[in-house]
Amino acid sequence: MTNYRAILQYHYQGNTTTQVAVICQCSRTTVLKTIKRAKELNLTLPISDSIFDYDLY
């Protein structure tokens, strides 16, 4: 399963979507969709433990 928390952490550290995709071994589309979903949920770091990867999906 995709590690959505890691995607967001690398993104918020300033990595590009391509870099995040390579690091997390997923597609750029997955990275972009994850970032979009995080913005919809108004998520900021640190991500609450009450939010699971499924919620980010």
N, CA, C and O atoms as a Tripos MOL2 file, in Angstrom:
@<TRIPOS>MOLECULE
protein
  228   227    57     0     0
PROTEIN
NO_CHARGES

@<TRIPOS>ATOM
      1 N           0.8370   -1.1700    0.0000 N.3       1 MET1
      2 CA          0.0000    0.0000    0.0000 C.3       1 MET1
      3 C           0.8910    1.2460    0.0000 C.2       1 MET1
      4 O           1.9950    1.2440    0.5440 O.2       1 MET1
      5 N           0.3960    2.2710   -0.6040 N.am      2 THR2
      6 CA          1.1300    3.5220   -0.7050 C.3       2 THR2
      7 C           1.2100    4.2020    0.6600 C.2       2 THR2
      8 O           0.2340    4.2320    1.4090 O.2       2 THR2
      9 N           2.3610    4.7350    0.9640 N.am      3 ASN3
     10 CA          2.5640    5.4270    2.2330 C.3       3 ASN3
     11 C           2.2810    6.9240    2.0240 C.2       3 ASN3
     12 O           3.1770    7.6950    1.6810 O.2       3 ASN3
     13 N           1.0420    7.3060    2.2340 N.am      4 TYR4
     14 CA          0.6110    8.6730    1.9730 C.3       4 TYR4
     15 C           1.2500    9.6740    2.9390 C.2       4 TYR4
     16 O           1.5050   10.8200    2.5680 O.2       4 TYR4
     17 N           1.5030    9.2520    4.1520 N.am      5 ARG5
     18 CA          2.1740   10.1290    5.1170 C.3       5 ARG5
     19 C           3.5680   10.5040    4.6160 C.2       5 ARG5
     20 O           3.9780   11.6620    4.6990 O.2       5 ARG5
     21 N           4.2820    9.5250    4.1030 N.am      6 ALA6
     22 CA          5.6330    9.7780    3.5970 C.3       6 ALA6
     23 C           5.5780   10.7320    2.4080 C.2       6 ALA6
     24 O           6.4180   11.6230    2.2850 O.2       6 ALA6
     25 N           4.6020   10.5480    1.5430 N.am      7 ILE7
     26 CA          4.4520   11.4470    0.3980 C.3       7 ILE7
     27 C           4.2990   12.8840    0.8830 C.2       7 ILE7
     28 O           4.9640   13.7920    0.3840 O.2       7 ILE7
     29 N           3.4240   13.0820    1.8550 N.am      8 LEU8
     30 CA          3.1940   14.4360    2.3590 C.3       8 LEU8
     31 C           4.4120   14.9910    3.0810 C.2       8 LEU8
     32 O           4.7300   16.1730    2.9460 O.2       8 LEU8
     33 N           5.0890   14.1550    3.8390 N.am      9 GLN9
     34 CA          6.2710   14.6230    4.5600 C.3       9 GLN9
     35 C           7.3540   15.0750    3.5810 C.2       9 GLN9
     36 O           7.9400   16.1430    3.7590 O.2       9 GLN9
     37 N           7.6250   14.2780    2.5560 N.am     10 TYR10
     38 CA          8.6370   14.6570    1.5750 C.3      10 TYR10
     39 C           8.2000   15.8970    0.7900 C.2      10 TYR10
     40 O           9.0240   16.7540    0.4710 O.2      10 TYR10
     41 N           6.9230   15.9890    0.4840 N.am     11 HIS11
     42 CA          6.4190   17.1610   -0.2340 C.3      11 HIS11
     43 C           6.5900   18.4240    0.5970 C.2      11 HIS11
     44 O           7.0750   19.4350    0.0900 O.2      11 HIS11
     45 N           6.2000   18.3800    1.8590 N.am     12 TYR12
     46 CA          6.2940   19.5440    2.7240 C.3      12 TYR12
     47 C           7.7380   19.9130    3.0520 C.2      12 TYR12
     48 O           8.0020   21.0230    3.5130 O.2      12 TYR12
     49 N           8.6730   18.9910    2.8190 N.am     13 GLN13
     50 CA         10.0940   19.2950    3.0090 C.3      13 GLN13
     51 C          10.6670   20.0410    1.8100 C.2      13 GLN13
     52 O          11.8170   20.4790    1.8320 O.2      13 GLN13
     53 N           9.8510   20.1830    0.7560 N.am     14 GLY14
     54 CA         10.2840   20.9570   -0.4010 C.3      14 GLY14
     55 C          10.6910   20.1460   -1.6110 C.2      14 GLY14
     56 O          11.1790   20.7070   -2.5920 O.2      14 GLY14
     57 N          10.5040   18.8420   -1.5650 N.am     15 ASN15
     58 CA         10.8350   18.0120   -2.7190 C.3      15 ASN15
     59 C           9.7990   18.2080   -3.8230 C.2      15 ASN15
     60 O           8.6370   18.5070   -3.5480 O.2      15 ASN15
     61 N          10.2270   18.0380   -5.0640 N.am     16 THR16
     62 CA          9.3060   18.1240   -6.1880 C.3      16 THR16
     63 C           8.4600   16.8550   -6.2430 C.2      16 THR16
     64 O           8.7780   15.8580   -5.5960 O.2      16 THR16
     65 N           7.3870   16.9040   -7.0180 N.am     17 THR17
     66 CA          6.5310   15.7210   -7.1370 C.3      17 THR17
     67 C           7.2900   14.5520   -7.7540 C.2      17 THR17
     68 O           7.0690   13.4000   -7.3800 O.2      17 THR17
     69 N           8.1670   14.8370   -8.6810 N.am     18 THR18
     70 CA          8.9660   13.7700   -9.2920 C.3      18 THR18
     71 C           9.8950   13.1360   -8.2660 C.2      18 THR18
     72 O          10.0230   11.9130   -8.2110 O.2      18 THR18
     73 N          10.5430   13.9630   -7.4570 N.am     19 GLN19
     74 CA         11.4360   13.4430   -6.4200 C.3      19 GLN19
     75 C          10.6650   12.5980   -5.4170 C.2      19 GLN19
     76 O          11.1210   11.5230   -5.0280 O.2      19 GLN19
     77 N           9.5050   13.0760   -5.0010 N.am     20 VAL20
     78 CA          8.6840   12.3350   -4.0380 C.3      20 VAL20
     79 C           8.2660   10.9980   -4.6330 C.2      20 VAL20
     80 O           8.3050    9.9740   -3.9510 O.2      20 VAL20
     81 N           7.8710   11.0010   -5.8920 N.am     21 ALA21
     82 CA          7.4520    9.7640   -6.5510 C.3      21 ALA21
     83 C           8.5840    8.7380   -6.5800 C.2      21 ALA21
     84 O           8.3550    7.5510   -6.3480 O.2      21 ALA21
     85 N           9.7830    9.1880   -6.8600 N.am     22 VAL22
     86 CA         10.9360    8.2790   -6.8920 C.3      22 VAL22
     87 C          11.2370    7.7560   -5.4930 C.2      22 VAL22
     88 O          11.4470    6.5560   -5.3110 O.2      22 VAL22
     89 N          11.2600    8.6400   -4.5130 N.am     23 ILE23
     90 CA         11.5710    8.2460   -3.1370 C.3      23 ILE23
     91 C          10.5460    7.2400   -2.6070 C.2      23 ILE23
     92 O          10.9070    6.2430   -1.9820 O.2      23 ILE23
     93 N           9.2630    7.5140   -2.8650 N.am     24 CYS24
     94 CA          8.1830    6.6770   -2.3240 C.3      24 CYS24
     95 C           7.7920    5.5310   -3.2500 C.2      24 CYS24
     96 O           6.9030    4.7430   -2.9280 O.2      24 CYS24
     97 N           8.4480    5.4430   -4.3840 N.am     25 GLN25
     98 CA          8.1970    4.3750   -5.3560 C.3      25 GLN25
     99 C           6.7290    4.3110   -5.7550 C.2      25 GLN25
    100 O           6.0840    3.2660   -5.6650 O.2      25 GLN25
    101 N           6.2210    5.4540   -6.1970 N.am     26 CYS26
    102 CA          4.8540    5.5330   -6.6890 C.3      26 CYS26
    103 C           4.8420    6.4810   -7.8850 C.2      26 CYS26
    104 O           5.8790    7.0370   -8.2480 O.2      26 CYS26
    105 N           3.6960    6.6640   -8.4860 N.am     27 SER27
    106 CA          3.6100    7.5330   -9.6560 C.3      27 SER27
    107 C           3.4550    8.9930   -9.2510 C.2      27 SER27
    108 O           3.0510    9.3060   -8.1320 O.2      27 SER27
    109 N           3.7830    9.8750  -10.1810 N.am     28 ARG28
    110 CA          3.5850   11.3070   -9.9280 C.3      28 ARG28
    111 C           2.1080   11.6030   -9.7380 C.2      28 ARG28
    112 O           1.7410   12.4870   -8.9640 O.2      28 ARG28
    113 N           1.2580   10.8630  -10.4460 N.am     29 THR29
    114 CA         -0.1830   11.0530  -10.3120 C.3      29 THR29
    115 C          -0.6240   10.7800   -8.8810 C.2      29 THR29
    116 O          -1.4360   11.5230   -8.3300 O.2      29 THR29
    117 N          -0.1020    9.7310   -8.2810 N.am     30 THR30
    118 CA         -0.4160    9.4160   -6.8870 C.3      30 THR30
    119 C           0.0320   10.5430   -5.9730 C.2      30 THR30
    120 O          -0.6930   10.9230   -5.0530 O.2      30 THR30
    121 N           1.2050   11.0740   -6.2150 N.am     31 VAL31
    122 CA          1.7190   12.1830   -5.4050 C.3      31 VAL31
    123 C           0.8040   13.3920   -5.5510 C.2      31 VAL31
    124 O           0.4280   14.0040   -4.5510 O.2      31 VAL31
    125 N           0.4460   13.7420   -6.7660 N.am     32 LEU32
    126 CA         -0.4090   14.9080   -7.0010 C.3      32 LEU32
    127 C          -1.7870   14.7390   -6.3650 C.2      32 LEU32
    128 O          -2.3170   15.6760   -5.7680 O.2      32 LEU32
    129 N          -2.3600   13.5520   -6.4910 N.am     33 LYS33
    130 CA         -3.6750   13.2930   -5.8950 C.3      33 LYS33
    131 C          -3.6020   13.3600   -4.3640 C.2      33 LYS33
    132 O          -4.5220   13.8600   -3.7170 O.2      33 LYS33
    133 N          -2.5160   12.8590   -3.7980 N.am     34 THR34
    134 CA         -2.3400   12.8840   -2.3450 C.3      34 THR34
    135 C          -2.2230   14.3160   -1.8360 C.2      34 THR34
    136 O          -2.8220   14.6730   -0.8220 O.2      34 THR34
    137 N          -1.4530   15.1290   -2.5410 N.am     35 ILE35
    138 CA         -1.2920   16.5300   -2.1560 C.3      35 ILE35
    139 C          -2.6280   17.2650   -2.2730 C.2      35 ILE35
    140 O          -2.9830   18.0640   -1.4070 O.2      35 ILE35
    141 N          -3.3520   16.9910   -3.3360 N.am     36 LYS36
    142 CA         -4.6670   17.6260   -3.5280 C.3      36 LYS36
    143 C          -5.6130   17.2470   -2.3930 C.2      36 LYS36
    144 O          -6.3170   18.1040   -1.8580 O.2      36 LYS36
    145 N          -5.6310   15.9690   -2.0250 N.am     37 ARG37
    146 CA         -6.5120   15.4930   -0.9510 C.3      37 ARG37
    147 C          -6.1170   16.1180    0.3870 C.2      37 ARG37
    148 O          -6.9830   16.4710    1.1880 O.2      37 ARG37
    149 N          -4.8310   16.2550    0.6260 N.am     38 ALA38
    150 CA         -4.3660   16.8700    1.8670 C.3      38 ALA38
    151 C          -4.8200   18.3210    1.9510 C.2      38 ALA38
    152 O          -5.1880   18.8040    3.0220 O.2      38 ALA38
    153 N          -4.7910   19.0100    0.8220 N.am     39 LYS39
    154 CA         -5.2610   20.3990    0.8000 C.3      39 LYS39
    155 C          -6.7600   20.4680    1.0630 C.2      39 LYS39
    156 O          -7.2280   21.3770    1.7480 O.2      39 LYS39
    157 N          -7.5210   19.5040    0.5170 N.am     40 GLU40
    158 CA         -8.9630   19.4610    0.7590 C.3      40 GLU40
    159 C          -9.2720   19.2790    2.2360 C.2      40 GLU40
    160 O         -10.2440   19.8300    2.7520 O.2      40 GLU40
    161 N          -8.4270   18.4940    2.9180 N.am     41 LEU41
    162 CA         -8.6150   18.2230    4.3440 C.3      41 LEU41
    163 C          -7.9300   19.2540    5.2310 C.2      41 LEU41
    164 O          -7.9950   19.1630    6.4570 O.2      41 LEU41
    165 N          -7.2720   20.2380    4.6130 N.am     42 ASN42
    166 CA         -6.5280   21.2670    5.3470 C.3      42 ASN42
    167 C          -5.4920   20.6680    6.2880 C.2      42 ASN42
    168 O          -5.3620   21.0980    7.4350 O.2      42 ASN42
    169 N          -4.7640   19.6880    5.8060 N.am     43 LEU43
    170 CA         -3.7470   19.0280    6.6300 C.3      43 LEU43
    171 C          -2.4450   19.8110    6.6350 C.2      43 LEU43
    172 O          -2.0280   20.3540    5.6120 O.2      43 LEU43
    173 N          -1.8210   19.8610    7.7720 N.am     44 THR44
    174 CA         -0.4950   20.4370    7.9100 C.3      44 THR44
    175 C           0.3440   19.4650    8.7320 C.2      44 THR44
    176 O          -0.1860   18.5830    9.4090 O.2      44 THR44
    177 N           1.6360   19.6390    8.6610 N.am     45 LEU45
    178 CA          2.5120   18.7870    9.4500 C.3      45 LEU45
    179 C           2.5670   19.2800   10.8760 C.2      45 LEU45
    180 O           2.4900   20.4920   11.0760 O.2      45 LEU45
    181 N           2.6880   18.4630   11.8490 N.am     46 PRO46
    182 CA          2.6110   17.0070   11.7760 C.3      46 PRO46
    183 C           1.1770   16.5450   11.5620 C.2      46 PRO46
    184 O           0.2260   17.1650   12.0380 O.2      46 PRO46
    185 N           1.0470   15.4520   10.8410 N.am     47 ILE47
    186 CA         -0.2640   14.8920   10.5480 C.3      47 ILE47
    187 C          -0.7610   14.1400   11.7750 C.2      47 ILE47
    188 O          -0.0330   13.3510   12.3760 O.2      47 ILE47
    189 N          -1.9820   14.3930   12.1270 N.am     48 SER48
    190 CA         -2.5800   13.7760   13.3100 C.3      48 SER48
    191 C          -2.6000   12.2520   13.1790 C.2      48 SER48
    192 O          -2.8040   11.7120   12.0910 O.2      48 SER48
    193 N          -2.3860   11.5760   14.2950 N.am     49 ASP49
    194 CA         -2.4340   10.1130   14.2950 C.3      49 ASP49
    195 C          -3.8430    9.5930   14.0500 C.2      49 ASP49
    196 O          -4.0210    8.4130   13.7450 O.2      49 ASP49
    197 N          -4.8460   10.4540   14.1780 N.am     50 SER50
    198 CA         -6.2260   10.0220   13.9690 C.3      50 SER50
    199 C          -6.5730    9.9300   12.4820 C.2      50 SER50
    200 O          -7.6450    9.4390   12.1280 O.2      50 SER50
    201 N          -5.6730   10.4010   11.6050 N.am     51 ILE51
    202 CA         -5.9080   10.3240   10.1730 C.3      51 ILE51
    203 C          -5.0600    9.1780    9.6280 C.2      51 ILE51
    204 O          -3.8390    9.1600    9.7810 O.2      51 ILE51
    205 N          -5.7250    8.2360    8.9980 N.am     52 PHE52
    206 CA         -5.0690    7.0430    8.4780 C.3      52 PHE52
    207 C          -4.8010    7.1960    6.9910 C.2      52 PHE52
    208 O          -5.3560    8.0800    6.3390 O.2      52 PHE52
    209 N          -3.9410    6.3240    6.4550 N.am     53 ASP53
    210 CA         -3.6390    6.3600    5.0270 C.3      53 ASP53
    211 C          -4.9000    6.2320    4.1910 C.2      53 ASP53
    212 O          -5.0080    6.8400    3.1260 O.2      53 ASP53
    213 N          -5.8520    5.4460    4.6680 N.am     54 TYR54
    214 CA         -7.0910    5.2780    3.9120 C.3      54 TYR54
    215 C          -7.8350    6.6000    3.7870 C.2      54 TYR54
    216 O          -8.4320    6.8670    2.7440 O.2      54 TYR54
    217 N          -7.8160    7.4280    4.8170 N.am     55 ASP55
    218 CA         -8.4690    8.7380    4.7610 C.3      55 ASP55
    219 C          -7.7960    9.6390    3.7330 C.2      55 ASP55
    220 O          -8.4590   10.4110    3.0400 O.2      55 ASP55
    221 N          -6.4900    9.5340    3.6440 N.am     56 LEU56
    222 CA         -5.7530   10.3310    2.6700 C.3      56 LEU56
    223 C          -5.9950    9.8330    1.2530 C.2      56 LEU56
    224 O          -5.9720   10.6070    0.2960 O.2      56 LEU56
    225 N          -6.2270    8.5290    1.1340 N.am     57 TYR57
    226 CA         -6.4880    7.9520   -0.1800 C.3      57 TYR57
    227 C          -7.7630    8.5090   -0.7250 C.2      57 TYR57
    228 O          -8.1710    8.1520   -1.8300 O.2      57 TYR57
@<TRIPOS>BOND
     1     1     2 1
     2     2     3 1
     3     3     4 2
     4     3     5 am
     5     5     6 1
     6     6     7 1
     7     7     8 2
     8     7     9 am
     9     9    10 1
    10    10    11 1
    11    11    12 2
    12    11    13 am
    13    13    14 1
    14    14    15 1
    15    15    16 2
    16    15    17 am
    17    17    18 1
    18    18    19 1
    19    19    20 2
    20    19    21 am
    21    21    22 1
    22    22    23 1
    23    23    24 2
    24    23    25 am
    25    25    26 1
    26    26    27 1
    27    27    28 2
    28    27    29 am
    29    29    30 1
    30    30    31 1
    31    31    32 2
    32    31    33 am
    33    33    34 1
    34    34    35 1
    35    35    36 2
    36    35    37 am
    37    37    38 1
    38    38    39 1
    39    39    40 2
    40    39    41 am
    41    41    42 1
    42    42    43 1
    43    43    44 2
    44    43    45 am
    45    45    46 1
    46    46    47 1
    47    47    48 2
    48    47    49 am
    49    49    50 1
    50    50    51 1
    51    51    52 2
    52    51    53 am
    53    53    54 1
    54    54    55 1
    55    55    56 2
    56    55    57 am
    57    57    58 1
    58    58    59 1
    59    59    60 2
    60    59    61 am
    61    61    62 1
    62    62    63 1
    63    63    64 2
    64    63    65 am
    65    65    66 1
    66    66    67 1
    67    67    68 2
    68    67    69 am
    69    69    70 1
    70    70    71 1
    71    71    72 2
    72    71    73 am
    73    73    74 1
    74    74    75 1
    75    75    76 2
    76    75    77 am
    77    77    78 1
    78    78    79 1
    79    79    80 2
    80    79    81 am
    81    81    82 1
    82    82    83 1
    83    83    84 2
    84    83    85 am
    85    85    86 1
    86    86    87 1
    87    87    88 2
    88    87    89 am
    89    89    90 1
    90    90    91 1
    91    91    92 2
    92    91    93 am
    93    93    94 1
    94    94    95 1
    95    95    96 2
    96    95    97 am
    97    97    98 1
    98    98    99 1
    99    99   100 2
   100    99   101 am
   101   101   102 1
   102   102   103 1
   103   103   104 2
   104   103   105 am
   105   105   106 1
   106   106   107 1
   107   107   108 2
   108   107   109 am
   109   109   110 1
   110   110   111 1
   111   111   112 2
   112   111   113 am
   113   113   114 1
   114   114   115 1
   115   115   116 2
   116   115   117 am
   117   117   118 1
   118   118   119 1
   119   119   120 2
   120   119   121 am
   121   121   122 1
   122   122   123 1
   123   123   124 2
   124   123   125 am
   125   125   126 1
   126   126   127 1
   127   127   128 2
   128   127   129 am
   129   129   130 1
   130   130   131 1
   131   131   132 2
   132   131   133 am
   133   133   134 1
   134   134   135 1
   135   135   136 2
   136   135   137 am
   137   137   138 1
   138   138   139 1
   139   139   140 2
   140   139   141 am
   141   141   142 1
   142   142   143 1
   143   143   144 2
   144   143   145 am
   145   145   146 1
   146   146   147 1
   147   147   148 2
   148   147   149 am
   149   149   150 1
   150   150   151 1
   151   151   152 2
   152   151   153 am
   153   153   154 1
   154   154   155 1
   155   155   156 2
   156   155   157 am
   157   157   158 1
   158   158   159 1
   159   159   160 2
   160   159   161 am
   161   161   162 1
   162   162   163 1
   163   163   164 2
   164   163   165 am
   165   165   166 1
   166   166   167 1
   167   167   168 2
   168   167   169 am
   169   169   170 1
   170   170   171 1
   171   171   172 2
   172   171   173 am
   173   173   174 1
   174   174   175 1
   175   175   176 2
   176   175   177 am
   177   177   178 1
   178   178   179 1
   179   179   180 2
   180   179   181 am
   181   181   182 1
   182   182   183 1
   183   183   184 2
   184   183   185 am
   185   185   186 1
   186   186   187 1
   187   187   188 2
   188   187   189 am
   189   189   190 1
   190   190   191 1
   191   191   192 2
   192   191   193 am
   193   193   194 1
   194   194   195 1
   195   195   196 2
   196   195   197 am
   197   197   198 1
   198   198   199 1
   199   199   200 2
   200   199   201 am
   201   201   202 1
   202   202   203 1
   203   203   204 2
   204   203   205 am
   205   205   206 1
   206   206   207 1
   207   207   208 2
   208   207   209 am
   209   209   210 1
   210   210   211 1
   211   211   212 2
   212   211   213 am
   213   213   214 1
   214   214   215 1
   215   215   216 2
   216   215   217 am
   217   217   218 1
   218   218   219 1
   219   219   220 2
   220   219   221 am
   221   221   222 1
   222   222   223 1
   223   223   224 2
   224   223   225 am
   225   225   226 1
   226   226   227 1
   227   227   228 2
@<TRIPOS>SUBSTRUCTURE
     1 MET1         2 RESIDUE 1 A MET
     2 THR2         6 RESIDUE 1 A THR
     3 ASN3        10 RESIDUE 1 A ASN
     4 TYR4        14 RESIDUE 1 A TYR
     5 ARG5        18 RESIDUE 1 A ARG
     6 ALA6        22 RESIDUE 1 A ALA
     7 ILE7        26 RESIDUE 1 A ILE
     8 LEU8        30 RESIDUE 1 A LEU
     9 GLN9        34 RESIDUE 1 A GLN
    10 TYR10       38 RESIDUE 1 A TYR
    11 HIS11       42 RESIDUE 1 A HIS
    12 TYR12       46 RESIDUE 1 A TYR
    13 GLN13       50 RESIDUE 1 A GLN
    14 GLY14       54 RESIDUE 1 A GLY
    15 ASN15       58 RESIDUE 1 A ASN
    16 THR16       62 RESIDUE 1 A THR
    17 THR17       66 RESIDUE 1 A THR
    18 THR18       70 RESIDUE 1 A THR
    19 GLN19       74 RESIDUE 1 A GLN
    20 VAL20       78 RESIDUE 1 A VAL
    21 ALA21       82 RESIDUE 1 A ALA
    22 VAL22       86 RESIDUE 1 A VAL
    23 ILE23       90 RESIDUE 1 A ILE
    24 CYS24       94 RESIDUE 1 A CYS
    25 GLN25       98 RESIDUE 1 A GLN
    26 CYS26      102 RESIDUE 1 A CYS
    27 SER27      106 RESIDUE 1 A SER
    28 ARG28      110 RESIDUE 1 A ARG
    29 THR29      114 RESIDUE 1 A THR
    30 THR30      118 RESIDUE 1 A THR
    31 VAL31      122 RESIDUE 1 A VAL
    32 LEU32      126 RESIDUE 1 A LEU
    33 LYS33      130 RESIDUE 1 A LYS
    34 THR34      134 RESIDUE 1 A THR
    35 ILE35      138 RESIDUE 1 A ILE
    36 LYS36      142 RESIDUE 1 A LYS
    37 ARG37      146 RESIDUE 1 A ARG
    38 ALA38      150 RESIDUE 1 A ALA
    39 LYS39      154 RESIDUE 1 A LYS
    40 GLU40      158 RESIDUE 1 A GLU
    41 LEU41      162 RESIDUE 1 A LEU
    42 ASN42      166 RESIDUE 1 A ASN
    43 LEU43      170 RESIDUE 1 A LEU
    44 THR44      174 RESIDUE 1 A THR
    45 LEU45      178 RESIDUE 1 A LEU
    46 PRO46      182 RESIDUE 1 A PRO
    47 ILE47      186 RESIDUE 1 A ILE
    48 SER48      190 RESIDUE 1 A SER
    49 ASP49      194 RESIDUE 1 A ASP
    50 SER50      198 RESIDUE 1 A SER
    51 ILE51      202 RESIDUE 1 A ILE
    52 PHE52      206 RESIDUE 1 A PHE
    53 ASP53      210 RESIDUE 1 A ASP
    54 TYR54      214 RESIDUE 1 A TYR
    55 ASP55      218 RESIDUE 1 A ASP
    56 LEU56      222 RESIDUE 1 A LEU
    57 TYR57      226 RESIDUE 1 A TYR
